[in-house]
Amino acid sequence: MAITTTYLQMLAADELRAAPEVENLVVSEIVAKQFPFNRFLYQLVGGPWQWTDKLDWSDAQWRKLVEADQHRTFVAYRDGAIAGYYELQRDGAAVEILYFGLAPQFIGQGLGGYLLSHALRSAWGWPGTQRVWVHTCDLDHPAALANYQRRGLKIYQQTTE
């Protein structure tokens, strides 16, 4: 089966077309970094979409990623439950939305646009950011690519394997 991966970017903060705020959704940065929590979020959100590249990672690999200064994690909560999360990864002046998604029971409730807007604002708010980028593929939620584009991200590359 051929899988198409689409890469998108935003080159200026004013390109963001933010979705409206969502009631009763609280997004918090995880300042006290705990790599087991990131592993849990990765599995909770990524499980339905076949996120498998880090399932066999060791504790040391997770710790190195999550505890690095250039890595940030944000979690969205609704009614006390984890509704979704995203991770940002800085490389020079570029910030990648490394992981982004909603927990299965919160999909289809109109939360994705606002959470992505929050992610983009957080990336642009990180001093020195000149580019924000993300990739998605055919295995992700069918609305993922459209959400990225509605928020102002533009396709710059596609690959099929």
Backbone bond lengths (Angstrom), bond angles and torsions (degrees), N, CA, C in turn:
res aa  C-N    CA-C-N  psi(-1)  N-CA   C-N-CA  omega(-1)  CA-C   N-CA-C  phi
1 M - - - 1.454 - - 1.524 109.70 -
2 A 1.308 117.29 127.52 1.463 122.44 178.75 1.526 109.66 -80.91
3 I 1.333 115.06 134.58 1.464 121.92 179.07 1.523 108.00 -117.04
4 T 1.329 116.46 125.88 1.460 121.51 176.80 1.522 108.91 -97.59
5 T 1.321 115.26 128.52 1.463 122.61 175.19 1.514 107.71 -107.87
6 T 1.328 115.50 131.55 1.460 122.24 -178.97 1.522 108.66 -114.67
7 Y 1.329 115.93 129.87 1.460 123.24 179.06 1.525 107.99 -107.08
8 L 1.330 115.48 131.93 1.460 121.30 -178.85 1.524 109.00 -128.32
9 Q 1.336 115.52 154.56 1.452 119.88 179.00 1.522 111.42 -146.80
10 M 1.317 113.63 163.60 1.454 122.79 173.92 1.528 105.19 -134.32
11 L 1.331 116.71 130.35 1.461 120.35 -174.22 1.519 114.14 -105.95
12 A 1.321 117.91 -2.21 1.459 121.71 177.29 1.523 108.96 -153.48
13 A 1.315 115.65 142.17 1.471 120.58 -177.70 1.522 112.15 -60.58
14 D 1.325 117.08 -30.38 1.471 118.94 -177.19 1.531 112.86 -76.23
15 E 1.335 117.37 -0.38 1.465 120.98 173.75 1.533 111.96 -81.95
16 L 1.326 116.71 -11.21 1.465 120.88 -178.76 1.523 110.71 -66.91
17 R 1.315 115.50 127.24 1.466 122.69 172.14 1.528 106.05 -110.34
18 A 1.315 114.61 89.92 1.458 121.34 -171.40 1.520 112.10 -71.41
19 A 1.314 114.64 142.52 1.466 121.52 172.34 1.526 107.47 -80.42
20 P 1.319 116.90 155.59 1.466 119.14 179.03 1.531 111.54 -64.50
21 E 1.318 114.27 154.11 1.460 120.61 177.17 1.526 109.72 -62.32
22 V 1.310 115.75 151.04 1.454 122.43 -178.13 1.531 108.50 -110.21
23 E 1.325 115.96 132.35 1.463 119.97 178.13 1.523 110.75 -65.34
24 N 1.319 114.82 143.73 1.454 122.16 172.68 1.531 112.86 60.97
25 L 1.324 117.05 31.10 1.460 121.78 173.18 1.521 106.84 -122.47
26 V 1.320 116.32 119.46 1.460 121.90 -178.34 1.522 107.64 -113.65
27 V 1.324 116.50 126.23 1.463 121.05 179.01 1.521 108.05 -112.21
28 S 1.330 116.03 125.96 1.460 121.77 -177.40 1.517 110.52 -127.91
29 E 1.328 115.52 140.60 1.460 119.55 173.17 1.524 108.59 -80.14
30 I 1.312 115.73 138.87 1.460 121.81 176.14 1.530 107.05 -86.80
31 V 1.325 115.85 96.23 1.465 121.03 -176.70 1.531 110.55 -80.12
32 A 1.332 117.18 -40.99 1.462 121.77 175.97 1.537 106.86 -83.91
33 K 1.325 115.39 93.45 1.460 121.26 -171.08 1.524 111.60 -68.03
34 Q 1.342 115.16 132.47 1.459 122.73 179.19 1.527 107.97 -135.83
35 F 1.313 117.14 100.43 1.458 119.55 -174.69 1.530 113.67 -57.80
36 P 1.356 121.29 -32.98 1.473 118.29 177.35 1.541 112.41 -62.84
37 F 1.336 116.43 -30.08 1.462 119.85 177.44 1.525 110.04 -67.38
38 N 1.333 117.43 -41.92 1.463 120.20 177.02 1.523 111.36 -62.64
39 R 1.326 116.80 -39.90 1.463 119.98 177.76 1.534 109.48 -61.84
40 F 1.338 117.01 -42.65 1.460 121.39 177.71 1.529 111.13 -61.30
41 L 1.337 117.35 -46.35 1.467 121.24 179.82 1.522 111.00 -61.59
42 Y 1.312 116.22 -42.69 1.465 122.29 178.33 1.525 110.50 -56.85
43 Q 1.329 116.78 -43.28 1.462 120.79 -179.28 1.524 111.59 -75.02
44 L 1.332 117.34 -40.61 1.460 121.64 -179.41 1.525 111.07 -61.47
45 V 1.305 116.51 -50.12 1.464 121.81 -175.88 1.525 111.39 -83.32
46 G 1.313 117.85 -39.54 1.454 121.19 -173.52 1.513 116.01 -84.97
47 G 1.320 116.82 -17.90 1.465 120.32 -177.55 1.516 114.43 -50.68
48 P 1.331 118.43 -51.81 1.469 119.54 -178.85 1.534 114.12 -65.39
49 W 1.341 117.19 -15.93 1.470 120.79 -174.05 1.525 111.53 -111.49
50 Q 1.315 116.20 16.47 1.462 122.20 175.14 1.523 113.59 60.90
51 W 1.346 116.25 38.02 1.457 119.15 171.10 1.525 106.04 -72.39
52 T 1.302 116.75 107.10 1.459 120.91 -174.98 1.526 113.42 -123.63
53 D 1.327 118.60 -10.55 1.459 120.59 -171.65 1.528 113.54 -62.82
54 K 1.333 118.97 -22.64 1.466 120.13 -178.44 1.533 113.09 -115.67
55 L 1.319 118.00 8.27 1.468 119.92 -177.75 1.527 112.89 -63.15
56 D 1.323 116.56 -30.30 1.465 119.22 -178.84 1.530 113.01 -99.52
57 W 1.319 117.25 13.80 1.466 120.54 179.45 1.521 110.87 -67.29
58 S 1.312 115.08 146.48 1.464 121.97 175.38 1.532 109.62 -80.91
59 D 1.323 115.82 166.20 1.467 120.08 174.36 1.526 110.82 -56.97
60 A 1.326 116.60 -39.86 1.472 120.46 -178.98 1.526 111.24 -62.37
61 Q 1.333 117.56 -40.62 1.466 120.49 178.45 1.531 110.99 -65.61
62 W 1.324 116.68 -44.20 1.472 120.04 178.27 1.525 110.40 -62.67
63 R 1.324 116.52 -44.95 1.469 120.55 -179.49 1.530 110.43 -59.68
64 K 1.325 116.79 -44.94 1.474 120.70 -178.62 1.527 110.88 -59.91
65 L 1.337 117.32 -43.03 1.465 121.02 179.55 1.521 111.26 -66.56
66 V 1.319 116.58 -54.89 1.464 122.08 -169.24 1.523 112.67 -72.80
67 E 1.318 117.63 -35.94 1.462 119.89 -175.70 1.524 113.53 -86.65
68 A 1.313 117.70 -1.80 1.466 120.76 178.31 1.529 110.58 -68.14
69 D 1.320 116.49 145.55 1.466 121.45 179.51 1.520 112.40 -61.57
70 Q 1.336 117.29 -27.56 1.459 120.91 -176.94 1.530 112.98 -88.18
71 H 1.331 117.50 12.56 1.465 122.35 -178.50 1.534 109.59 -121.62
72 R 1.346 115.99 134.23 1.467 121.46 178.03 1.528 109.27 -135.21
73 T 1.331 116.06 146.46 1.463 122.24 -179.57 1.525 109.30 -127.45
74 F 1.330 116.35 136.51 1.462 123.14 178.26 1.523 108.02 -128.35
75 V 1.338 116.38 137.51 1.456 121.59 -179.07 1.520 109.53 -121.82
76 A 1.331 115.31 135.37 1.465 121.98 176.70 1.524 108.20 -99.71
77 Y 1.329 115.59 131.91 1.463 122.01 179.40 1.525 109.50 -119.91
78 R 1.315 115.41 139.73 1.464 121.12 174.11 1.521 107.43 -135.93
79 D 1.320 115.03 125.13 1.471 121.07 -178.99 1.530 111.28 53.39
80 G 1.329 116.32 37.47 1.455 121.80 176.88 1.513 115.13 82.27
81 A 1.311 118.13 -6.19 1.471 121.55 -178.84 1.527 110.36 -103.62
82 I 1.320 116.58 155.20 1.464 121.24 175.74 1.518 107.85 -73.07
83 A 1.325 115.36 116.43 1.466 121.05 179.71 1.519 111.67 -93.21
84 G 1.320 117.83 -25.64 1.452 122.17 -178.91 1.507 110.95 174.90
85 Y 1.318 115.44 -177.87 1.465 119.46 178.14 1.519 109.84 -162.75
86 Y 1.340 113.36 167.99 1.460 119.59 169.69 1.516 109.40 -149.24
87 E 1.326 114.38 154.33 1.457 122.23 176.33 1.522 108.17 -122.02
88 L 1.321 115.44 138.65 1.459 122.05 175.44 1.521 108.33 -112.81
89 Q 1.341 115.43 141.15 1.461 121.74 179.93 1.520 108.54 -132.28
90 R 1.333 116.46 119.18 1.465 121.21 179.75 1.522 110.62 -90.42
91 D 1.352 114.91 138.13 1.455 122.56 171.78 1.521 105.62 -137.84
92 G 1.314 116.44 98.99 1.466 120.69 -175.03 1.516 109.69 66.27
93 A 1.344 116.67 -125.31 1.466 121.68 -179.97 1.525 112.14 -93.36
94 A 1.342 116.93 2.72 1.468 121.30 179.95 1.524 109.93 -102.74
95 V 1.327 115.46 139.63 1.461 121.50 175.79 1.526 107.19 -120.33
96 E 1.328 115.24 124.33 1.454 121.03 176.33 1.520 109.81 -96.22
97 I 1.317 116.45 135.36 1.462 119.54 166.34 1.523 103.51 -80.30
98 L 1.318 114.70 95.97 1.459 122.00 -169.86 1.522 111.27 -69.49
99 Y 1.328 115.98 -45.73 1.467 122.39 175.33 1.510 108.31 -139.29
100 F 1.319 115.35 144.23 1.461 121.59 -179.11 1.520 108.32 -155.07
101 G 1.316 116.45 133.39 1.456 117.60 175.17 1.508 113.03 171.96
102 L 1.317 113.55 174.32 1.457 122.43 -179.32 1.523 110.18 -111.13
103 A 1.334 115.47 150.15 1.464 120.69 172.26 1.525 107.66 -66.51
104 P 1.325 118.08 146.63 1.468 121.13 -172.79 1.525 115.28 -50.23
105 Q 1.314 118.73 -42.68 1.467 119.80 -175.91 1.523 113.67 -73.11
106 F 1.349 117.97 -6.52 1.462 120.83 179.66 1.531 112.56 -107.54
107 I 1.309 117.98 0.75 1.462 121.38 177.69 1.531 108.60 -71.41
108 G 1.327 115.47 140.11 1.458 120.59 177.46 1.517 114.44 86.74
109 Q 1.326 116.92 10.12 1.464 120.71 -179.67 1.528 112.51 -106.36
110 G 1.330 117.32 9.99 1.461 120.27 177.95 1.516 114.58 79.07
111 L 1.324 117.70 23.17 1.465 120.97 -177.37 1.533 113.24 -93.27
112 G 1.325 117.35 -24.59 1.458 121.32 -172.35 1.515 114.67 -62.64
113 G 1.314 117.41 -40.11 1.460 119.93 -179.52 1.517 112.28 -64.50
114 Y 1.327 115.81 -43.10 1.462 118.78 179.06 1.524 111.16 -68.38
115 L 1.352 117.67 -43.00 1.462 119.50 -179.44 1.530 110.72 -63.23
116 L 1.332 117.56 -39.14 1.461 120.04 176.83 1.526 110.81 -66.11
117 S 1.318 117.52 -40.27 1.465 120.56 175.92 1.525 110.10 -58.82
118 H 1.321 116.73 -41.96 1.468 121.93 178.21 1.527 110.06 -61.70
119 A 1.333 115.87 -43.63 1.469 120.68 179.58 1.525 110.85 -61.20
120 L 1.311 116.18 -44.91 1.467 119.84 -179.69 1.523 111.30 -65.89
121 R 1.320 117.38 -41.19 1.479 119.93 176.89 1.527 110.69 -62.58
122 S 1.330 116.51 -41.74 1.471 120.53 179.05 1.527 110.66 -63.30
123 A 1.319 116.26 -42.15 1.469 119.79 179.14 1.522 110.77 -63.44
124 W 1.326 116.75 -46.52 1.465 119.96 179.44 1.518 111.88 -69.21
125 G 1.312 117.51 -26.48 1.462 121.13 178.43 1.516 113.86 -77.39
126 W 1.307 117.09 -10.86 1.464 122.31 177.49 1.519 106.81 -76.76
127 P 1.326 119.30 113.13 1.469 121.68 -174.41 1.526 113.09 -51.18
128 G 1.320 115.22 135.07 1.457 122.30 177.82 1.517 114.84 93.82
129 T 1.328 117.81 -2.80 1.463 120.33 -178.22 1.521 110.89 -70.32
130 Q 1.334 115.89 129.83 1.461 121.66 176.96 1.530 111.81 -122.57
131 R 1.325 115.70 -8.93 1.468 120.50 -178.75 1.529 108.30 -155.45
132 V 1.334 115.69 137.90 1.463 121.21 173.52 1.519 106.87 -123.78
133 W 1.319 116.36 134.65 1.454 118.85 -178.11 1.525 111.05 -141.60
134 V 1.318 114.62 163.74 1.457 122.60 -178.21 1.526 107.52 -156.31
135 H 1.318 116.07 158.35 1.464 118.65 171.06 1.522 108.83 -131.03
136 T 1.319 114.47 153.33 1.452 122.56 177.78 1.523 107.36 -140.41
137 C 1.321 116.25 163.68 1.464 118.66 178.95 1.516 109.94 -141.79
138 D 1.321 114.80 175.70 1.464 121.57 -177.92 1.530 113.47 -59.65
139 L 1.330 117.62 -20.05 1.460 120.84 -178.80 1.533 112.41 -81.72
140 D 1.339 117.15 -16.15 1.466 121.05 -179.48 1.522 110.78 -73.97
141 H 1.320 115.70 172.52 1.467 120.91 178.99 1.526 108.88 -53.33
142 P 1.327 118.13 138.93 1.464 120.97 -177.95 1.531 114.30 -57.28
143 A 1.337 118.48 -23.15 1.466 121.25 -179.09 1.528 112.75 -91.16
144 A 1.330 117.91 -3.91 1.468 120.76 -174.23 1.529 112.37 -58.66
145 L 1.319 117.22 -54.19 1.466 120.45 -176.74 1.525 111.05 -59.26
146 A 1.320 117.48 -44.69 1.468 120.65 -179.84 1.525 110.85 -63.29
147 N 1.328 117.97 -38.57 1.471 120.90 178.26 1.521 110.01 -62.75
148 Y 1.325 117.43 -45.98 1.463 120.64 178.69 1.525 110.58 -58.03
149 Q 1.312 116.32 -44.72 1.467 120.01 -178.35 1.531 111.40 -68.89
150 R 1.325 118.17 -39.05 1.476 120.43 178.23 1.525 111.51 -62.13
151 R 1.304 117.65 -30.46 1.467 120.99 -179.30 1.529 111.35 -80.48
152 G 1.341 118.48 -7.57 1.460 121.03 176.14 1.513 115.27 111.09
153 L 1.314 118.38 -1.84 1.457 120.43 176.22 1.528 109.03 -73.11
154 K 1.332 115.35 143.20 1.462 120.55 -177.71 1.524 110.29 -119.05
155 I 1.328 115.46 139.45 1.461 121.32 178.87 1.536 109.56 -66.70
156 Y 1.337 115.61 132.72 1.458 119.34 174.44 1.531 112.73 -123.34
157 Q 1.343 117.19 -10.75 1.469 119.22 178.41 1.516 109.06 -163.17
158 Q 1.347 115.38 146.99 1.458 121.93 171.43 1.520 108.07 -136.85
159 T 1.328 115.44 139.42 1.462 120.65 176.89 1.528 108.14 -131.46
160 T 1.314 115.72 149.38 1.462 120.78 176.88 1.516 108.39 -126.62
161 E 1.327 115.14 130.58 1.475 120.69 179.61 1.511 109.33 -127.40
